[in-house]
Amino acid sequence: MRTRVAVVGGGSTGSSILYHLAARGISDPLLIEKGLSIASGQTSRSTALVRTHYTVPVVAKMALLSYRVFRDFSKELPGYDSGYVETGLLIGVDSGYEQSIRQNLDMLQKMGIASDFVDERRVKNLEPFLDTSGFSSVVYEPNMGYAEPSTTASSYASAAQAMGARVLSGTSVLGIRKTSGGYSLTTTSGEVEAEKVVLATGVWSVAMFRQLGIELPVKPVRHPVAIYERPQEFRGLRPVVFDFLRSAYYKPEGQGLLFVGSMEAELDASSPPADPDGYDQSITFEEAEKFTGWTTQAYPVMGEKGRYERGYSGVYDNTPDQQPVIDELSGYGYEGVFCLVGLSGHGFKLCPEFGRVMASLVTEGTFRDYDVSVFRLKRFETGELLKSRYSLSTVG
Ligand SMILES: Cc1cc2nc3c(=O)[nH]c(=O)nc-3n(C[C@H](O)[C@H](O)[C@H](O)COP(=O)(O)OP(=O)(O)OC[C@H]3O[C@@H](n4cnc5c(N)ncnc54)[C@H](O)[C@@H]3O)c2cc1C
């Protein structure tokens, strides 16, 4: 099989890249996915929050542009959906964050992002069930919500296929080697000849890069999520809450559920890297107990009438600065091999911009709208890490 561009990995990242390549006129891009369907990796486990509150300016910009795509998804991709629901976001902070959050709001507002402090009355109006007593202040971001991750990735892949792209699922890429015309990919469905290759292999990227002789500074980290049933009075569409006091996020999903997870890069920094193919996909009793403690403190009504339903775990692909790697691996001897990896647990919301940026890098060799060179892989060798304003670096 031959293609001009082979994209390896059919999660939200690879699917968006495939779509944007096809939209740029690449007639036959090929997506290779080892799972039986699109989004069978970590995308399907995502809580899929779409927010713009970031502290690294270029990431906030990408989040804003991506948010607009989620909001108007079926305008950009007529006939397709992302399942986006707008809920708004409340961020409760303690006094240690006051100064940095003030500086950050200033930056975000200058970029046109609606995000500001709100007083107690407004918070009670937006979420009467939230106990704000531990917060020194609360920020509200109205333009925030969540999408349906598998639907989003499938929409991108299907829209790409409608423009001539191909999807080869149930096929693992086992090796990549240079040829005179580009690269030959050894796969479980035979050889694929490609002029260029894009790696969007998520938490499996460490193994993929090792095969190329590159040590990728990514630590796969297991992340549990607890799911609760909300009592009758606490049902319906409600704002998502970021709780800086307990480093927790609470996502009221649909009409009656509440998803709860940690905003720390890792719950236990001493734990070894997770094996993406063999990690514990459940939630432990201790983890569920910890999350229940947070939940009942933040929403006392959950302590009285909420019910723990179940839990599960996914894996984050954490880089040392919790920001992605967007690069061509020419500096490592692989001109024409690109990567978009190390998304550090917040890469779903950015998938629209990821696709647009990568398609430009692949087809034009550059991206002109803003500087994405800050995401280069070499930054981890030169020490030019992207710096978060908050100690809670996952909010990046
Ligand atoms: C519990 C949890 C909650 C999250 N919450 C949020 C959130 O609220 N907001 C947000 O923005 N992000 C969130 N994220 C992160 C976000 O989901 C991920 O960053 C994003 O979905 C990753 O997409 P991806 O396409 O890069 O990776 P994946 O979806 O994992 O896709 C990679 C694909 O590559 C395939 N693959 C790997 N190796 C090979 C190979 N050799 N050959 C062929 N195929 C291969 C895999 O099968 C997989 O399907 C969360 C993640 C988790 C786990």
PDBQT file of the ligand as one rigid body, heavy atoms in Angstrom, charges set to zero:
ROOT
HETATM    1  C1  LIG A 401      -9.073   9.865  32.412  1.00  0.00    +0.000 C 
HETATM    2  C2  LIG A 401      -8.696  10.903  31.399  1.00  0.00    +0.000 A 
HETATM    3  C3  LIG A 401      -9.327  12.135  31.419  1.00  0.00    +0.000 A 
HETATM    4  C4  LIG A 401      -8.966  13.118  30.492  1.00  0.00    +0.000 A 
HETATM    5  N1  LIG A 401      -9.633  14.313  30.495  1.00  0.00    +0.000 NA
HETATM    6  C5  LIG A 401      -9.339  15.253  29.575  1.00  0.00    +0.000 A 
HETATM    7  C6  LIG A 401     -10.062  16.456  29.528  1.00  0.00    +0.000 A 
HETATM    8  O1  LIG A 401     -10.960  16.688  30.338  1.00  0.00    +0.000 OA
HETATM    9  N2  LIG A 401      -9.761  17.353  28.538  1.00  0.00    +0.000 N 
HETATM   10  C7  LIG A 401      -8.760  17.135  27.648  1.00  0.00    +0.000 A 
HETATM   11  O2  LIG A 401      -8.503  17.995  26.818  1.00  0.00    +0.000 OA
HETATM   12  N3  LIG A 401      -8.055  15.982  27.676  1.00  0.00    +0.000 NA
HETATM   13  C8  LIG A 401      -8.316  15.045  28.609  1.00  0.00    +0.000 A 
HETATM   14  N4  LIG A 401      -7.621  13.882  28.645  1.00  0.00    +0.000 N 
HETATM   15  C9  LIG A 401      -6.512  13.688  27.715  1.00  0.00    +0.000 C 
HETATM   16  C10 LIG A 401      -7.003  13.382  26.344  1.00  0.00    +0.000 C 
HETATM   17  O3  LIG A 401      -8.038  12.445  26.402  1.00  0.00    +0.000 OA
HETATM   18  C11 LIG A 401      -5.837  12.841  25.528  1.00  0.00    +0.000 C 
HETATM   19  O4  LIG A 401      -4.761  13.783  25.567  1.00  0.00    +0.000 OA
HETATM   20  C12 LIG A 401      -6.229  12.649  24.078  1.00  0.00    +0.000 C 
HETATM   21  O5  LIG A 401      -7.476  12.028  23.928  1.00  0.00    +0.000 OA
HETATM   22  C13 LIG A 401      -5.164  11.803  23.451  1.00  0.00    +0.000 C 
HETATM   23  O6  LIG A 401      -5.502  11.566  22.125  1.00  0.00    +0.000 OA
HETATM   24  P1  LIG A 401      -4.451  10.848  21.193  1.00  0.00    +0.000 P 
HETATM   25  O7  LIG A 401      -5.101  10.713  19.892  1.00  0.00    +0.000 OA
HETATM   26  O8  LIG A 401      -3.155  11.580  21.247  1.00  0.00    +0.000 OA
HETATM   27  O9  LIG A 401      -4.204   9.460  21.926  1.00  0.00    +0.000 OA
HETATM   28  P2  LIG A 401      -5.084   8.119  21.874  1.00  0.00    +0.000 P 
HETATM   29  O10 LIG A 401      -6.516   8.395  21.900  1.00  0.00    +0.000 OA
HETATM   30  O11 LIG A 401      -4.556   7.196  22.903  1.00  0.00    +0.000 OA
HETATM   31  O12 LIG A 401      -4.761   7.596  20.429  1.00  0.00    +0.000 OA
HETATM   32  C14 LIG A 401      -3.520   7.005  20.075  1.00  0.00    +0.000 C 
HETATM   33  C15 LIG A 401      -3.858   5.860  19.183  1.00  0.00    +0.000 C 
HETATM   34  O13 LIG A 401      -2.666   5.330  18.626  1.00  0.00    +0.000 OA
HETATM   35  C16 LIG A 401      -2.868   3.955  18.444  1.00  0.00    +0.000 C 
HETATM   36  N5  LIG A 401      -1.546   3.334  18.333  1.00  0.00    +0.000 N 
HETATM   37  C17 LIG A 401      -0.537   3.401  19.214  1.00  0.00    +0.000 A 
HETATM   38  N6  LIG A 401       0.549   2.736  18.760  1.00  0.00    +0.000 NA
HETATM   39  C18 LIG A 401       0.208   2.241  17.541  1.00  0.00    +0.000 A 
HETATM   40  C19 LIG A 401       0.892   1.457  16.580  1.00  0.00    +0.000 A 
HETATM   41  N7  LIG A 401       2.145   1.050  16.777  1.00  0.00    +0.000 N 
HETATM   42  N8  LIG A 401       0.245   1.116  15.441  1.00  0.00    +0.000 NA
HETATM   43  C20 LIG A 401      -1.034   1.547  15.224  1.00  0.00    +0.000 A 
HETATM   44  N9  LIG A 401      -1.727   2.289  16.114  1.00  0.00    +0.000 NA
HETATM   45  C21 LIG A 401      -1.124   2.623  17.249  1.00  0.00    +0.000 A 
HETATM   46  C22 LIG A 401      -3.623   3.531  19.693  1.00  0.00    +0.000 C 
HETATM   47  O14 LIG A 401      -4.329   2.329  19.522  1.00  0.00    +0.000 OA
HETATM   48  C23 LIG A 401      -4.538   4.717  19.933  1.00  0.00    +0.000 C 
HETATM   49  O15 LIG A 401      -5.844   4.550  19.420  1.00  0.00    +0.000 OA
HETATM   50  C24 LIG A 401      -7.952  12.874  29.546  1.00  0.00    +0.000 A 
HETATM   51  C25 LIG A 401      -7.335  11.611  29.509  1.00  0.00    +0.000 A 
HETATM   52  C26 LIG A 401      -7.706  10.638  30.434  1.00  0.00    +0.000 A 
HETATM   53  C27 LIG A 401      -7.022   9.310  30.385  1.00  0.00    +0.000 C 
ENDROOT
TORSDOF 0
